[in-house]
Amino acid sequence: MARVGYIGLGLMGSGMARNLMKAGHELVVHNRSRAIVDEFASEGATPAATPREVAEQSDFVFTNLPDSPDVELVALGPDGVIEGAREGMIFIDNSTIKPETARKIAEKFAEMGVMALDAPVSGGDIGARNGTLSIMVGGPQEAFDKTLPLFEAIGKTITLVGESGAGQIAKVANQVVVAGTMVAMCEALVIAQKAGVDPDAVVQAISQGAARCWALDTKPQKLFKRDHAPGFKAYMQAKDLKIVIDTARTYNTSMPLTAVVHQLYEAMIAMGNGELDNSAVITVLEALAGTQVGSAE
């Protein structure tokens, strides 16, 4: 079994870290908020005060953090992972960040003989808890092969997409589809409601045909109950979409649909709903249509 460090024990990271523990790996954990670290310590993990301490005790170090600056600081900053790293250690980032940030971090670690993988995930908090995530990986084949047994503890579909940064490019593509279909699903429920047709019946009618998608499979029943508790918070969806737009600009690619979807999530944040689930983008569409889908129980 491996000595594994995990930094960032939020909605996604906590589920993934627990699955690594369940697989029998020795876990060293660090998080900005101490309460979750203490919780993990009570379950058998070793707490660490800094990312440097995590690296000093680990052969593999995972990070799962909100945004590019957070990952760069934890990986390369004062008391960061790089200060405790040694030749042969592997750094794996499960965050969704800019591809160029992933490449920069990989280059810095390579100077020390440390291989790095950008390995963003998809599947939400449910997938994180159940170990069924899709993992998109960029980096060296050797590092991927050595890390694969750990990936298999947290994910179901694991793909080496290409060199450093390629995992984040795959996540850009993933978020284009995820956010686009989420908004499309919400629009479908709103038009059904506005037209006086039962949205639940509409979901039953279309969910096994060409319209079938993850959003339609997983979100309508929560929305009918006005349950907007987060699995993946809307402000994080907006952050990811900003990365998509920035990446499109870098590669001179037009993404008109995604630009509109991004603005809908920004509107949701402006309405004060950024902490809600990303499916709660329906509240923006409801406000525009002057209707409401479902009722609280």
N, C-alpha and C positions, 0 to 999 in steps of 0.2 A: 504494500500500500504506500501511497505517496504522502509526503509532507506538503500540504497545500495551504496557501494563504488566500483569504478572501477579504477584500476591502470594499465596503459599500453594501450595507445590509438593509436596503429598502424593500419595497414591495416585490421587486424581482429578485434582488440579490439574496434576500433571506431564504426564499424557497430554493434557489439554486445551491446555496451554501449548505443547507440542510440535506439536500440530496447527495452532495459530496460526502457528508458525514455518514449518511445511511449506507453509502457504498463502502464504508470502512476506512476512509482516508483520515489522516490526522489533520485537523483544521486549526489554523491560527487566524483570528479575525480582528478587524479594526473597522470602526465606523465613527463618524463625527458625533452622533448621538450615542451616549454611553449605555442607555438602558438596554438596547438590543444586544450590545456586546455582553452585558451581564447575563442576559437571557441565554445567549449561546454558551457562555462559560458554564452556566448551570447544566447545560446539556452535554458538556464534555469538551468543548472547544477551548483553545488557549487564547486569552485576550492579549492584545498588543496595544501599546499606547500610541504608536506612530506607524506609518507605512514602512519606514526603515526597519522597525522591529519585526514586522511581518516578513519582510524579505530575508532578514537574517536567519529566520527559523524555517524557511520554506524552500522547496525545490521548484514549485510552481506558484506564481502569484497571480490571482485574478482580481480585476477591478470591475465595479459596476456602479458608475457615477453619473450625475445628471447631464454634464455637458463637456465640451472639449477643454475649456480652461480648467475644470475640475480634474480631469484625467491627467492633463499635462502637469498640474501642480503636484498631485499625488505621486505621479510616476517620476518626475524629474526635479521637483522643487526641494526646498530644505526639509530634511528628515524624510525625503521621499523614498520610493522603492529603490531607485537607482543607487542611493547611498548605502543600502544594505545588500545590494545584489552582488553576485559573484559569477564567474564564468560557469556556464552550464545550466544556470537557472533559466526558466522560461517565464516570460511575462505574457499574460492573456488579458485583453480588455474586452469585457462583455457590454460595455457602454455603446450608445449610438453617438458618434462624434464625426467631425469632419474627416474625410479621407486623408487630407494633407497633414492633419494632426497625428493620425495613426502612423503615417509614414515617418514623420519627424521623430516620434517616440521610438519607433523601430530602429531608426538610424542611430540614435543616441545609445540605445542598449547594445546595438551591434558592436559599437566601439569598445565595449567591455566584455565581449564574448557572450552576451545574453541574447537569445532569440526572442522575438516578440510576435504575437499573433493578435490581429484585430478580429474579434469574434462576436459581433453583435448578434442578438437573438430576437426571435419573434414567437409569439404564442401567448403573451399576456401573463398575468399573475397566476392564472390557472395552469398554464403550461409550465411555469416555473415551479409551482408546487408539485405537479404530477410528473415532472421530468420528461415532458414531451415537447420541449421547445425545438424550433428550427434554429440551427446555428450556422451562420455564414462566416467563413474564415478566410482571412488573408494572411499570408506569411510563408515562411519556408516549409517545404514538405517534411523535413526532419522534425521540426518543432511540432507540426500537426500530428505526425505519427506518434510522437512521444506523449502528446496531450490527449490523443483520441480516447483512451480509457476513461479519462476524466470527463470529456465531453459526453461520453455515453451514459454517464451518471446523471446528466442534467438535460440531455436532449434526445430527440428521436431521429431527426433528420440533420445530418452533419455533413457539410459540404466545404471542401477546400476550393474556393472560387479562383484564387490566383495569388499574386504576390502581395506584399504589404499594402494596405489600403483597399484591396479588392473586396474584403468582407464588408467594409463600410459602403462601397459602391453598391453591393448587393442589397444592403439595408436601405439605401436611398431608393432603389427600385421597389423594395418591399413596402416602404412607407407610402410611396405613390399609390400603390394598389390598396393597401390597408385603409388609408384615409379616404381615398376616392370611393371605395365601396361602402365605407361607413356612412359617408354623407349621402350616397345614393340610396342606401337602405333607409336612412332617416327620411329622405324626401318621399320614398315610396309609402311609408307609414303616414306621413303628413297628408299626402294627396288623397289617400284612402279615407282618412278621418274627415278631411274637408269635404269630400264628396258624399259623406254619409254612409260609407261602407265600412263594415267591421274590419279594422286593420289586422286583427288576429286571423280572421278567415282569409284575408288576402295573403298573409304569410304562409298559411297552410296551402293555399292554391299555387303559390309560385316557388316554394322553397325546395322542391325536388326537380324543378326544371332548369332552364338555362340561366335563371337568375340566382341559382344557389351560390352562396359564398359564405365565408367564415362569419362575417358580420350578421348575415341573415340567420345563420345557424345558432348564434350564441347570444345575440343582444335583444331581440324584440320582447321576450317575456319580461326581462328586467325593465324595459322601457314602458311596457303596459302597466307595470306596477309603480311607475315613477321612481324607480330605484336607480339613482345616479351615483351610487357609491363607486369609488374608483377601483378599477382593475389596472387601467393605464390612464393616468391623469391627462386631462385635456391640455394643460400648459406644456406637458412633455411632448404631446402630439404636435403642438404648434412649434416647439423647439426643433423637433425632427423635420418638420416641413420646411422650416427656415434653412436647415442644412441641405434639404433637397433643392430649394430655390438657389442657394449659394453655389451648390455643385453644378446645377444647370447653367448658371452664369459662367462658372469656370470653364465649362466645356462648350459654351456657346450653343446651348440647347434650349429650344422653346418648350415650355411646359404650361400651357394656358389653363388646362383643367386643374392642375395642382395649385396654381397660383390662386384660383378662386377658392379652392378647398382650404388653403392656408388662411385666406382672409376670413372665412367662416369661423375657423378656430380662433383667430385673433379677436373676432367679434365676441365670441363666447367668453374669452378672457376679459374683454372690456365690460361685459355684463356681470362680471364678478364670479364667473363659474369655472375658472381655470382649474380648481382643485377637484372638479367632478370627473367622472369617467369620460373617455373620449366619445362614447356614444351619446353623451348628453349634448352634443352639437345639435341634436334634435330641438333643443330649446331655442336656438337661434332661428331655425326654420319654422318652428311653431309661432314665434313672435312675428315673423314676416308674413305668415299665412293667417294669423289671428285665430289659431285653433290650438287644441291640446290633445295629445294622444295618451290614452290610458288615465288611470286614477290611482292615487296612493291608497294602500291598504292598511 
